[in-house]
Amino acid sequence: MQKLIRFTLYYILGIIGILFISATPALFQSTHLIDISFYVEQLIELMKSIVQPENWTYYYLDRELSVISFLWDPYVYSTSLFIGALFLGFGLAFLLAIFTMFLPSSVKQIVKRVLGFLESIPDLMVAFLIQLLVVFIYQHTDILLMKFVTLGEERIYLAPIVVLSFLPMVSMYRVLSLLLDEEMTKPYVELARSKGLREHFIIVRHVLQNSMKSVFYQSKIIVWTTLSSLFVVEYIFNINGLSNFILSDFRPLVLTIGLTMIFTPLFLIYQGVEVFVFKEAYHSTTVHLKKKNNVKQKQLKIEKTQKVNPKLSFTAIKKYVIRLLKSFVQYMKNFKFITGFTVIFGLVIISFVHTISHDNPVQQYVLVYDDAGNLVSNKPHPPSNYVPMGSDYLGYSIKDQLLTGAKYTILFAASISLLRIFFGFLLAIPYAFFIKDKWQRWIRKCVDGFHYLPLTVISVVLLSSLLMGGVTGFSNSLTERILVQGLILTILVVPLVTVLIGNEMNMLLKKEFITGARVLGASRKQLISKHIMPHLGSKLGILFGQQFIQVLLLMIHLGLFQLFLGGTSVMYDQFYKAPKHSVTFEWSGLISNTREALMTGHYWIVVPVLVAFMIVIIAMQLMIEGIQEVQQGRVGIGRKKNRWRKKKSYTQENPETSLPVKPEQFYFH
């Protein structure tokens, strides 16, 4: 009964969070940059509407319809695609993971490298390539493998499910292969072999079964990213799913009901299993803490007698900066890290040089003539000697946009990632040191609800009124729009990062060397600077890389919905509205033309920018692997001699609360 009450309270807290999120667009709908009073007013109106079911209406084609009955059919359609993609992706991942267990180690390494590359491909690129493949086969064989676009009320299933299953398949395979490799090093495997049990029986009956709990927790991140990809796939294939109707009506009531329909089944599955099935999830932690209760009481008495100076001296700051520089120099000696860093840093430098050296960094071509005065092409211009890499629908050079927008794209992603880590770390300190375990559990459950909401849809809803320009332009300056956009994208993920870092701090605080330091009188500041940061620093670097990739993928998704960094400029004519473009020419501005490019065959508009995103993502993956290798070298783990030990660093004692050390766990597709 107590578990049922706790489970119900978790669900109610999740619904309350949805209410606050649904009213957030009101912050940016007035003449002020951020209007808190209007937000409070809309939130109160939303709460009044929620308790009055007769007011639950949806406006469609000048008609008022019941919002739940109207959204139910597209909701079932979207859910069918989502579940089908998860079953297909997870099923293939399990089969591939088990199959590769029987391959030679050299072949397994090749397979993992290939999958690591595939994981860097954005979901938008996957949809693009599959559509090209279908068209190519149809042109040469007159065989249509699958329909990849809908008209009117028509529905398709195969193409969106295949595209959507790519991400969970690759991510789950990587997770499974790491977990299975680790389980194969356990003593019970050697015991089973000594008894004459066959290898396939050991893997299927014991190793796979013992990995299921960790797989369950890791799948939460994969499902979250797949949920965001669902709405991107629906947009690309012109599917009239749930996202289409949510994004067509931004009223807080519609958002609340739509997000609740998405949130509820995922919450029931994951939280239900954690609360009612995994009974020992928190019991073991509680017992462990009780055993050390007496020691902690003594430590607290010692800490209370200390006078801690909260101010950092100049000498302490200088030493910390020198330590960071030495760590960076050590990373620069790693081939993977220096390769990835050189690519990203080089792109930023080239972008600045291009902008400074040209009076008009982005050329616009309307009509292109050859030397004889003959018309060569009209916009959009295909790649030629006159317009290298071609132009978009407004005539802006693709090459110039890539060179000019590189600095905005990369620096914005890096800034957001750094802010997420910075604020997450600051909030993780009181979370780990001052909040009791019971309240930490409640915070974890509240924050965990974010995993059941599509980040892409929430970002689109919050940023639409801020970034979309009108007939008279923008009501706010470029600097204000960039700052608010960065603030929103930071705040949305800071709670998750805070809990992630805080849980890692909790694990470090349970170590024996921390207990010894406390008994000897170490203050909290000393514990953080001398003991926790040396162990946590490299993981924060890995987490920064993961967040960087996530922000890039989020920018791709926002670009698909025509929301660009700094704002979306709309050029109006007397008779029609021209295509939108980014005021900063950052890379996601080219993503907005994806659907039109697919329909019209203007592939040169989208392919270069997707390749550019892939190059930056792969470069960051190399930096993450370099950080891991340097950290493993510090603790004496070799790459070849201790291969099994290296993989043990991935899974911690508690699979739910450990800080992930692999990029796929924080990817956002």
C-alpha positions in Angstrom: 0.0 0.0 0.0 2.8 2.4 0.8 4.4 1.7 -2.6 1.1 2.4 -4.3 0.8 5.7 -2.5 4.4 6.6 -3.4 3.8 5.6 -7.0 0.7 7.8 -7.2 2.5 10.8 -5.7 5.3 10.4 -8.3 2.7 10.5 -11.1 0.9 13.5 -9.6 4.3 15.4 -9.4 4.9 14.5 -13.1 1.5 16.0 -14.1 2.2 19.1 -12.1 5.5 19.5 -13.9 3.6 19.2 -17.2 1.2 21.9 -16.1 4.1 24.3 -15.5 5.8 23.4 -18.8 2.6 23.8 -20.8 2.0 27.4 -19.5 5.6 28.4 -20.2 5.0 29.8 -23.8 3.1 32.7 -22.1 6.5 34.0 -20.9 7.4 35.1 -24.4 4.0 36.2 -25.8 3.9 39.8 -24.6 5.9 42.8 -25.6 8.3 42.2 -22.7 11.2 39.8 -23.2 10.0 37.6 -20.3 6.6 38.3 -18.7 6.3 36.4 -15.5 3.0 38.0 -14.5 1.3 36.8 -17.8 2.8 33.3 -17.2 1.2 33.1 -13.7 -2.1 34.3 -15.1 -2.0 31.6 -17.9 -1.0 28.9 -15.3 -4.0 29.8 -13.1 -6.3 29.7 -16.2 -4.9 26.3 -17.1 -5.5 24.9 -13.7 -9.1 26.2 -13.8 -9.6 24.6 -17.3 -8.2 21.2 -16.2 -10.9 20.8 -13.5 -13.6 21.6 -16.0 -13.7 18.8 -18.6 -16.4 20.5 -20.6 -13.8 23.1 -21.6 -11.4 20.5 -23.1 -11.8 21.6 -26.7 -9.6 21.5 -29.8 -10.1 24.0 -32.7 -9.9 22.2 -36.1 -11.1 23.8 -39.3 -13.3 26.3 -37.5 -14.8 23.6 -35.4 -14.7 22.9 -31.7 -14.1 19.3 -30.9 -13.4 17.3 -27.8 -9.6 17.4 -27.4 -9.2 13.9 -26.1 -11.4 12.2 -28.7 -9.8 14.3 -31.5 -6.2 13.5 -30.4 -6.9 9.9 -29.6 -6.7 8.6 -33.2 -3.4 10.3 -34.1 -2.1 9.3 -30.7 -2.8 5.6 -31.4 -1.1 6.0 -34.8 2.0 7.7 -33.3 2.2 5.1 -30.5 2.0 2.3 -33.1 5.0 3.7 -34.9 6.9 4.2 -31.7 6.2 0.7 -30.3 6.9 -0.9 -33.7 10.3 0.9 -33.9 11.3 -0.1 -30.4 10.4 -3.7 -30.9 12.3 -3.8 -34.3 15.3 -1.9 -33.0 15.7 -3.7 -29.7 15.0 -7.1 -31.3 17.7 -6.6 -33.9 20.1 -5.3 -31.2 19.7 -8.4 -29.1 20.2 -10.7 -32.0 23.3 -8.8 -33.2 24.7 -8.6 -29.7 24.4 -12.4 -29.1 25.7 -13.2 -32.6 28.8 -11.0 -32.2 29.6 -12.7 -28.8 30.7 -15.8 -30.9 32.9 -13.8 -33.3 36.7 -13.4 -32.9 37.7 -10.4 -30.9 39.3 -8.6 -33.9 36.0 -8.9 -35.8 34.1 -7.6 -32.8 36.2 -4.5 -32.6 35.6 -3.8 -36.3 31.8 -4.2 -35.8 31.9 -1.8 -32.8 33.8 0.7 -34.8 31.3 0.6 -37.6 28.4 1.0 -35.2 30.2 3.9 -33.5 30.3 5.6 -36.9 26.6 4.8 -37.6 25.7 6.3 -34.2 27.1 9.6 -35.3 24.6 9.8 -38.2 21.6 12.0 -37.3 18.1 10.5 -37.6 17.4 13.1 -40.2 20.3 11.8 -42.3 19.0 8.2 -41.9 15.5 9.2 -43.2 17.2 11.1 -46.1 19.4 8.1 -47.1 16.6 5.6 -46.9 14.3 7.7 -49.1 17.2 8.1 -51.6 17.7 4.3 -51.6 14.0 3.7 -52.2 13.9 6.1 -55.1 17.1 4.7 -56.6 15.8 1.1 -56.5 12.4 2.2 -57.9 14.1 4.1 -60.8 16.2 1.1 -61.8 13.8 -1.8 -61.1 10.3 -0.3 -60.9 10.0 -1.9 -57.5 8.7 0.3 -54.7 10.1 -1.1 -51.5 8.0 1.2 -49.2 6.0 4.4 -49.4 7.7 7.2 -47.6 5.2 10.0 -47.8 1.5 10.4 -47.0 -1.2 12.4 -48.7 -4.4 13.4 -46.8 -5.6 10.8 -44.4 -3.4 8.1 -45.9 -1.2 6.2 -43.4 2.2 4.4 -43.8 4.0 2.2 -41.3 7.0 0.4 -42.7 9.2 3.4 -43.7 8.8 5.4 -40.5 9.2 2.3 -38.3 12.4 1.3 -40.2 13.9 4.8 -39.9 12.9 5.2 -36.3 14.3 1.8 -35.3 17.8 2.7 -36.4 18.7 4.7 -33.3 17.4 2.2 -30.7 19.1 -0.6 -32.6 22.5 0.9 -32.7 22.4 2.4 -29.1 21.0 -0.8 -27.6 23.6 -2.9 -29.4 26.4 -0.8 -27.9 24.9 -1.0 -24.4 24.3 -4.8 -24.7 27.8 -5.6 -26.1 29.5 -3.7 -23.2 27.3 -5.3 -20.5 27.6 -8.8 -22.0 31.4 -8.4 -22.3 31.6 -7.4 -18.6 29.4 -10.3 -17.5 31.6 -12.7 -19.3 34.4 -11.8 -16.9 32.4 -12.8 -13.8 33.5 -15.9 -11.8 30.2 -17.8 -12.4 30.9 -17.9 -16.1 34.2 -19.8 -15.5 32.4 -22.1 -13.1 29.7 -22.8 -15.7 32.4 -23.6 -18.3 34.2 -25.9 -15.9 31.0 -27.8 -15.5 30.8 -28.4 -19.3 28.0 -26.0 -20.1 28.0 -24.8 -23.7 28.9 -21.3 -24.5 25.6 -20.4 -26.1 23.7 -21.8 -23.1 25.8 -19.7 -20.7 25.2 -16.5 -22.7 21.5 -16.9 -23.2 20.5 -18.5 -19.9 22.8 -16.7 -17.5 24.8 -13.8 -18.9 21.9 -12.2 -20.8 19.5 -12.7 -17.9 21.9 -11.1 -15.4 22.3 -8.1 -17.6 18.6 -7.4 -17.9 18.4 -5.0 -15.0 21.1 -2.8 -16.3 19.6 -3.0 -19.8 16.3 -1.8 -18.4 17.8 1.3 -16.8 19.9 2.1 -19.9 16.9 1.7 -22.2 15.3 4.7 -20.5 17.7 7.0 -22.2 17.3 5.3 -25.5 13.5 5.4 -25.3 13.7 9.2 -24.5 15.9 9.9 -27.5 13.7 7.7 -29.7 10.6 9.6 -28.5 12.1 12.9 -29.8 13.0 11.3 -33.0 9.4 10.1 -33.5 8.2 13.6 -34.0 11.0 14.4 -36.4 10.2 11.3 -38.5 6.5 12.3 -38.5 7.4 15.7 -39.9 9.8 14.2 -42.6 7.2 11.7 -43.8 4.3 14.2 -43.6 2.5 12.0 -41.1 -0.6 13.3 -39.3 0.5 12.0 -35.9 0.2 13.4 -32.5 3.0 15.9 -32.9 1.3 17.5 -35.9 -1.8 18.4 -33.9 0.1 19.5 -30.8 2.3 21.9 -32.7 -0.7 23.2 -34.6 -2.4 24.4 -31.4 -0.1 25.8 -28.7 -2.8 26.5 -26.2 -1.7 25.3 -22.7 -4.7 23.0 -22.3 -3.8 21.1 -25.6 -0.2 20.9 -24.6 -1.1 19.5 -21.1 -3.4 16.8 -22.5 -1.0 15.9 -25.3 2.1 15.7 -23.1 0.1 13.7 -20.5 -0.9 11.2 -23.1 2.8 10.7 -24.0 4.0 10.7 -20.3 1.5 8.3 -18.8 2.3 4.9 -20.5 6.1 5.4 -20.2 5.7 6.4 -16.6 3.5 3.4 -15.8 6.0 1.0 -17.4 9.3 2.3 -16.0 8.2 3.6 -12.6 6.0 0.6 -12.2 8.8 -1.8 -12.7 11.2 0.2 -10.5 8.7 0.6 -7.6 7.0 -2.8 -7.7 9.5 -5.2 -9.3 13.0 -3.9 -8.5 12.3 -4.0 -4.7 15.9 -4.0 -3.8 16.8 -0.9 -5.8 17.0 1.4 -2.8 16.9 -1.2 -0.1 20.6 -2.2 -0.6 21.6 1.5 -0.4 19.7 2.0 2.8 21.3 -1.0 4.4 24.7 0.2 3.3 24.1 3.6 4.8 22.8 2.1 8.1 26.0 0.1 8.5 28.0 3.3 8.3 25.6 5.4 10.4 27.9 5.6 13.4 30.9 6.5 11.4 28.9 9.3 9.7 27.8 10.7 13.0 31.4 11.0 14.2 32.4 12.6 10.9 29.6 15.2 11.2 30.7 16.1 14.7 34.2 16.7 13.5 33.0 18.8 10.5 30.8 21.0 12.8 33.8 22.1 14.8 35.6 23.3 11.7 35.6 26.8 10.4 35.3 26.7 6.6 36.2 29.8 4.7 33.9 30.0 1.7 36.1 32.4 -0.1 38.6 31.0 -2.6 42.0 32.6 -2.3 43.9 33.8 -5.4 46.5 31.1 -4.7 43.9 28.3 -4.7 42.4 29.6 -7.9 45.9 29.8 -9.5 46.7 26.2 -8.5 43.4 24.9 -9.9 43.9 26.7 -13.2 47.4 25.2 -13.4 46.0 21.8 -12.7 43.5 22.2 -15.5 46.1 23.3 -17.9 48.3 20.3 -17.0 45.4 17.9 -17.5 44.6 19.6 -20.9 48.2 19.1 -22.0 48.0 15.5 -21.0 44.9 15.1 -23.1 46.6 16.8 -26.0 49.1 13.9 -26.1 46.3 11.5 -26.9 45.9 11.0 -30.7 42.1 10.7 -30.6 41.6 13.8 -28.5 44.0 16.0 -30.4 42.4 14.8 -33.7 38.9 15.7 -32.6 40.0 18.9 -31.0 41.9 20.0 -34.1 38.9 19.4 -36.3 36.5 21.4 -34.1 38.9 24.2 -33.3 40.0 24.4 -36.9 36.4 24.8 -38.1 35.9 27.7 -35.7 39.1 29.5 -36.8 38.3 29.0 -40.5 34.8 30.4 -39.9 36.2 33.6 -38.2 38.8 34.1 -40.9 36.1 33.7 -43.6 33.8 36.3 -41.9 36.6 38.8 -41.3 38.1 38.6 -44.7 34.9 39.1 -46.7 32.7 42.2 -46.7 29.7 40.0 -47.5 30.4 36.6 -46.0 27.3 35.0 -47.5 26.8 35.7 -51.2 23.3 35.6 -52.7 22.8 34.6 -56.3 19.5 35.3 -58.1 20.4 34.6 -61.7 23.8 33.1 -62.8 25.1 33.9 -66.3 28.2 32.5 -68.0 31.0 34.6 -69.6 29.0 34.8 -72.8 25.9 36.2 -71.1 23.9 33.0 -71.3 21.6 32.1 -68.4 23.2 29.2 -66.5 20.8 28.7 -63.6 18.1 30.2 -61.5 17.8 29.7 -57.7 18.2 27.2 -56.2 21.5 26.9 -58.1 23.0 23.4 -58.5 26.8 23.0 -57.8 28.8 24.5 -60.6 32.0 26.5 -61.3 30.0 29.7 -60.7 28.4 28.6 -57.4 30.5 26.0 -55.7 28.3 23.6 -53.7 25.2 25.4 -55.1 22.7 27.6 -53.3 19.5 27.3 -51.3 16.0 28.4 -52.4 16.8 32.1 -51.6 20.0 31.9 -53.6 22.4 32.0 -50.6 25.6 30.1 -51.2 25.7 26.8 -49.4 29.5 27.0 -49.0 29.4 30.5 -47.6 26.6 29.5 -45.1 28.7 26.5 -43.9 31.8 28.6 -43.4 30.0 31.6 -41.8 27.7 29.5 -39.6 30.4 27.1 -38.2 31.4 29.4 -35.4 27.9 30.2 -34.3 26.9 26.5 -34.4 29.9 25.1 -32.6 30.4 27.9 -30.1 26.7 27.9 -29.2 26.6 24.1 -28.6 29.8 24.4 -26.5 28.4 27.3 -24.5 25.1 25.5 -23.7 27.0 22.3 -22.8 29.4 24.2 -20.5 26.5 26.0 -18.8 24.7 22.7 -18.2 27.7 21.2 -16.6 28.6 24.3 -14.6 25.1 24.8 -13.1 24.6 21.0 -12.8 27.8 20.7 -10.8 27.0 23.7 -8.5 23.6 22.3 -7.7 25.0 18.8 -7.3 27.1 19.9 -4.3 24.1 20.7 -2.0 22.3 17.7 -3.5 25.0 15.3 -2.4 26.2 16.9 0.8 23.2 18.5 2.4 20.0 16.7 1.2 19.1 13.5 3.0 18.8 10.2 1.1 15.0 10.1 1.4 14.6 13.5 -0.2 17.3 12.7 -2.9 15.1 9.8 -3.9 12.1 12.1 -4.3 14.2 14.5 -6.4 15.4 11.7 -8.6 11.9 10.5 -9.2 10.7 14.0 -10.1 13.6 14.7 -12.4 13.2 11.2 -13.9 9.8 12.3 -15.3 11.7 14.4 -18.0 12.7 11.1 -19.6 9.0 10.5 -20.6 8.6 13.9 -22.4 9.9 14.6 -25.9 12.5 17.4 -25.6 12.1 18.4 -29.2 8.4 19.2 -28.8 9.0 21.1 -25.6 11.8 23.1 -27.1 9.7 23.9 -30.2 6.8 25.0 -28.0 8.9 27.2 -25.8 11.0 28.9 -28.6 8.4 29.4 -31.3 7.1 32.8 -30.1 10.6 34.0 -29.3 12.5 33.1 -32.5 9.9 33.4 -35.2 10.0 36.7 -36.9 6.9 38.6 -38.2 6.1 41.1 -40.9 7.8 43.9 -38.9 10.7 41.8 -37.8 11.5 40.9 -34.2 10.4 42.5 -31.1 13.7 41.7 -29.3 17.3 42.3 -30.3 19.5 39.5 -31.6 21.5 39.3 -28.4 18.4 39.0 -26.3 17.0 36.2 -28.4 20.3 34.2 -28.3 20.6 34.7 -24.5 17.0 33.6 -23.9 17.3 30.7 -26.3 20.5 29.6 -24.5 18.8 30.0 -21.1 15.9 27.8 -22.1 18.0 25.0 -23.6 20.2 25.1 -20.5 17.4 25.0 -17.9 15.6 22.1 -19.7 18.5 19.7 -19.0 20.1 21.1 -15.9 17.9 19.0 -13.5 19.0 15.8 -15.3 22.6 16.8 -15.2 22.4 17.8 -11.5 21.0 14.4 -10.5 23.6 12.6 -12.7 26.6 14.4 -11.2 25.1 14.3 -7.7 24.6 10.5 -7.8 28.2 10.2 -8.9 29.3 12.3 -6.0 27.3 10.1 -3.7 29.1 7.0 -5.0 32.5 8.7 -4.4 31.4 9.8 -0.9 30.9 6.1 0.0 34.5 5.2 -0.8 36.9 4.3 2.0 39.4 7.1 1.2 36.6 9.7 1.6 35.6 8.2 5.0 39.3 8.4 6.0 39.6 12.0 4.9 36.5 12.9 6.9 37.7 11.3 10.0 41.0 13.2 9.7 39.0 16.4 9.6 38.7 17.3 5.9 36.2 20.0 5.3 33.6 19.8 2.5 35.7 22.2 0.4 38.7 20.0 0.8 36.7 16.9 0.0 35.5 18.5 -3.3 38.8 20.0 -4.4 41.2 17.4 -3.2 39.3 14.1 -3.5 36.1 14.4 -5.5 37.3 16.6 -8.4 40.3 14.4 -9.4 37.9 11.5 -9.8 35.0 13.5 -11.2 36.9 15.8 -13.5 37.4 13.4 -16.5 33.8 12.3 -16.2 32.6 15.9 -16.4 34.7 16.2 -19.6 32.9 13.2 -21.0 29.6 14.5 -19.9 30.4 17.8 -21.6 31.1 16.0 -24.9 27.8 14.1 -24.6 25.9 17.3 -24.0 27.7 19.0 -26.9 26.5 16.2 -29.2 23.0 16.4 -27.7 22.8 20.2 -28.4 23.9 19.7 -32.0 21.2 17.1 -32.6 18.6 19.4 -30.9 19.6 22.2 -33.2 19.0 19.9 -36.2 15.6 19.1 -34.9 14.8 22.8 -34.2 16.1 23.7 -37.7 13.7 21.2 -39.2 10.8 23.1 -37.5 12.3 26.4 -38.8 13.5 27.7 -35.5 17.1 28.9 -35.8 19.8 30.3 -33.6 19.1 34.0 -33.0 15.8 34.0 -34.8 14.0 33.0 -38.1 13.7 35.7 -40.7 10.7 35.5 -43.0 10.9 37.5 -46.3 7.5 38.6 -47.4 6.5 39.5 -51.0 3.3 41.2 -52.2 1.9 37.9 -53.3 3.6 35.2 -51.3 5.7 34.4 -48.3 9.3 33.4 -49.2 11.2 30.5 -47.4 12.6 31.3 -44.0 16.3 31.6 -43.2 18.5 32.0 -40.2 19.6 35.5 -39.3 23.0 34.2 -38.3 23.3 31.6 -41.1 24.1 28.9 -38.6 23.9 25.3 -39.9 20.4 24.4 -38.8 19.1 27.1 -41.1 19.8 24.8 -44.0 18.0 21.9 -42.3 14.7 23.6 -42.7 14.7 22.9 -46.5 15.0 19.1 -45.9 11.5 18.1 -46.9 11.4 20.4 -49.9 14.8 19.1 -51.0 13.6 15.5 -50.8 10.5 16.2 -52.8 12.2 18.2 -55.5 15.5 16.4 -55.8 17.6 19.4 -54.7 19.8 17.2 -52.5 22.8 19.5 -52.6 21.0 21.8 -50.2 20.8 19.3 -47.3 23.6 16.8 -47.8 26.6 19.2 -47.1 25.2 20.5 -43.9 24.3 17.0 -42.6 27.8 15.9 -43.5 29.2 18.9 -41.6 27.2 18.0 -38.5 28.4 14.4 -38.8 32.1 15.6 -38.9 31.7 17.7 -35.8 29.9 14.8 -33.9 32.5 12.3 -34.9 35.3 14.7 -33.8 33.6 15.1 -30.4 33.3 11.3 -30.1 37.0 11.1 -30.7 37.6 13.6 -27.9 35.4 11.6 -25.6 37.3 8.4 -26.3 40.6 10.3 -25.8 39.5 11.5 -22.4 38.5 7.9 -21.5 41.8 6.5 -22.6 43.8 9.1 -20.6 41.7 8.5 -17.5 42.2 4.8 -17.8 45.9 5.3 -18.2 46.0 7.3 -15.0 44.5 4.3 -13.0 46.7 1.8 -14.8 44.2 0.3 -17.2 45.9 -0.6 -20.4 44.0 -0.7 -23.7 45.1 -4.2 -24.8 46.3 -6.0 -21.8 43.4 -5.2 -19.6 40.6 -5.0 -22.1 38.0 -6.5 -19.7 38.9 -4.1 -17.0 38.5 -1.2 -19.3 34.9 -2.1 -20.0 34.2 -2.5 -16.3 34.4 1.3 -16.0 31.1 1.6 -17.9 28.8 0.0 -15.4 28.8 1.2 -11.8 27.4 -0.4 -8.7 23.9 1.0 -9.2 22.9 1.0 -12.9 20.3 3.6 -12.2 22.3 6.2 -10.4 25.7 6.0 -12.0 27.1 8.6 -14.3 27.3 7.2 -17.8 30.7 7.1 -19.4 29.6 6.3 -22.9 28.4 8.8 -25.5 25.3 6.9 -26.5 23.7 7.3 -23.1 23.3 11.0 -23.5 22.7 11.3 -27.3 19.7 13.1 -28.4 18.4 12.1 -31.8 
